[in-house]
Amino acid sequence: MKFSFILCNAFVFGIAMHLFSQTNLRPSKTHALLHLKFINPDETPVKGAEVSLVQLKSKEIFKAKTNENGLVQVLVPKGESYTTSCGANQNKAPISIPDRANLQWKGTRYTHPTIKLIFEYKDLSGSLVKGEQIRVDTKSGLTFVGETNISGVTTIYLPGPDAYSISSSTQEHFHDFDYPIPLNGMTTLKYYHVAKSSVQLEQENLQLIQAQKAAEDSYRKEHEERRIRDSIRGATPTVVIFINRYGKPIDIYDGGKTEGLTGQLTDYFYSICRSRPNEKTAEVLLKKLRGTYHYYARSGNQEWTGTYTLYGGGVHYVSVGLEKGKTVKI
């Protein structure tokens, strides 16, 4: 961001002496004839407005009315200085009239002291930003709004003196300044702003929303696929095969001690390196759906209890007697 200013000797009062042939008013030995053009800060003429010239010493007031081009003619005493007003606007930059007889003056006069803020907006890629609203709030409570054109520029005219704060559609109060207005009535300030535009932010937000939606869709799809797989597996029985790791015959009570005898394991599997039994060779084999189940096992004065969890499908082995059991009285 860069902030620069240009002081316009914008009285704009090229005070020069000119002689004109007038039909209504003529200068005299005591009075000078002023030909003044009153303009607004945006250089447009002030049409059909009553203007006043106030003599600094005596406070005497001389009035006239502008035509459609903002022009007035007024006779004022020579050798004095004057300020001007137009409605509620005042321009206190003095007009000093030389003490010379039969004098005619021509000049252009701003209605009031003004800041001409020229604001240029570029995005982070260096491209000029069109259609961005720029707002300037004053400490006195006024608000002025401009919109950048195809060149990324907007011009806002601000009354002074005051304190100012600049905001855009994407950033609130990103620059504050307090500028004294010179007596000549016009100061031009240029502000160069580089930031994300509202379009860029909208695109980023859209991309973020799309990415979030894609992630949610992917999660839902994966969850649904997993649900379907789990549903299929849950509907498919699991083959449960009990294995003897104790070395002596073991009675198996699937479901708990209170259930009936499921079967007996006599074949001892002392090592996991030995091929485990399959559906054809298993001594105790069950088929169950997904869930968690309990069992009770006993061999002589040793007993074991345990649980096993099934997820559907496949073969699940339950080793019994690998750990020391609980001793029971016979």
Buried (B, 14 or more C-beta within 10 A) or exposed (E): EEEEBEEBEBBBBEEEEEEEEEEEBEBBEEBBBBBBBBBBBEEEBBBEBEBBBBBBEEEEEBEBEBBEEBBBBBBBBBEBEBBBBBEEBBBBBBBEBEEEEBBBBBBBBBBBBBBBBBBBBBBEEEEBBBBBBBBBBBEEEEEBEBEBEEEBBBBBBBBBEBEBBBBBBBEEEEBEBEBEBBEBBBBBBBBBBBBBBBBBBEEEEEEEEEEEEEEEEEEEEEEEEEEEEEEEBBEBBBBBBBBBBBEEBBBBBBEEEEEEEBBBBEEBBEEEEEEEBEEEEBBBBBEBEBEEBBBBBBBEEBBBBEEBEBEBBEBBBBBBBEEEBEEEEE
